[in-house]
Amino acid sequence: MIIIDLLSWICLFAGGLLGIVGGIGIHRFPDFYSRLHAAGITDTLCAMLILLGLGLQAGFNLAAFKLALIFVFLFFTNPTASHALANAALHSGLKPKLDMDNRGAKS
């Protein structure tokens, strides 16, 4: 039981830490696409780790089953939503900021 609690708290802590790192990435990255990447990766992985930690805390009951259903739903919808946002931004004419954009500028 102590091992399950320890694994649960590790998952919850890692999920919370990834949420903070994702927020910092959204704030620091230069353009829409890199910010979307930071948000998409951390949103999916952060939610998955938190749900796994909560599922371990719940044990094998109806609450854990519901958390597993939420896990499966997020597993398919978060990457799909990120892809749809990036695709819509690209089709609307938003260009990614490339490293070569800053090479010709002198500071």
C-alpha positions in Angstrom: 0.0 0.0 0.0 2.9 2.4 0.7 4.4 1.7 -2.7 1.1 2.5 -4.4 0.8 5.7 -2.4 4.4 6.6 -3.3 3.8 6.0 -7.0 0.6 8.0 -6.8 2.3 11.0 -5.3 5.2 10.8 -7.8 2.7 10.9 -10.6 0.8 13.8 -9.1 3.9 15.7 -8.4 5.3 15.1 -11.9 2.0 16.1 -13.5 1.9 19.3 -11.5 5.5 20.1 -12.4 4.8 19.5 -16.0 1.9 21.9 -15.8 4.2 24.6 -14.4 6.8 23.9 -17.1 4.2 24.1 -19.8 3.0 27.4 -18.5 6.5 28.7 -18.6 7.0 27.4 -22.1 3.8 29.1 -23.3 5.1 32.3 -21.8 8.7 32.1 -23.1 8.4 30.6 -26.6 8.5 33.1 -29.5 5.6 32.1 -31.9 2.3 30.4 -32.0 3.5 27.0 -33.2 6.1 26.5 -30.5 3.7 27.7 -27.9 1.1 25.3 -29.2 3.7 22.5 -29.0 4.4 23.4 -25.4 0.8 23.5 -24.5 -0.1 20.3 -26.4 2.6 18.2 -25.0 2.3 19.4 -21.4 -1.5 19.4 -21.5 -1.6 15.8 -22.6 1.2 14.4 -20.4 0.3 16.6 -17.4 -3.4 15.4 -17.5 -2.3 11.8 -18.0 0.0 11.8 -15.0 -2.5 13.5 -12.7 -5.2 11.1 -13.8 -2.9 8.1 -13.2 -2.0 9.4 -9.8 -5.6 9.9 -8.9 -6.5 6.5 -10.2 -3.8 4.9 -8.0 -5.2 6.8 -5.0 -8.7 5.6 -5.8 -7.9 1.9 -6.1 -10.0 -0.5 -8.1 -13.5 0.9 -8.0 -16.0 2.9 -10.1 -14.0 6.1 -9.6 -10.9 4.6 -11.1 -12.9 3.3 -14.0 -14.3 6.8 -14.6 -10.8 8.3 -14.4 -9.6 5.7 -17.0 -12.4 6.7 -19.3 -11.3 10.4 -19.0 -7.8 9.2 -19.6 -8.8 7.5 -22.9 -10.9 10.5 -24.0 -8.0 13.0 -23.4 -5.5 10.7 -25.0 -7.4 11.0 -28.3 -8.8 14.5 -28.1 -5.8 16.6 -26.9 -3.4 15.8 -29.8 -6.3 16.1 -32.3 -7.2 19.5 -31.0 -3.6 20.7 -31.1 -3.3 19.4 -34.7 -6.5 21.1 -35.7 -5.4 24.4 -34.2 -2.0 24.2 -36.0 -3.6 23.3 -39.3 -6.1 26.2 -39.0 -3.4 28.6 -38.2 -1.3 27.5 -41.2 -4.2 27.6 -43.6 -5.1 31.1 -42.4 -1.6 32.3 -43.3 0.2 32.3 -40.0 3.8 31.5 -40.8 6.1 29.8 -38.3 9.1 31.9 -37.0 12.2 30.2 -38.3 15.8 30.6 -37.0 16.9 31.8 -40.4 14.6 34.9 -39.9 17.1 36.4 -37.5 20.4 35.5 -39.3 20.4 38.5 -41.6 19.7 41.0 -38.8 22.6 42.7 -37.1 22.3 43.6 -33.4 
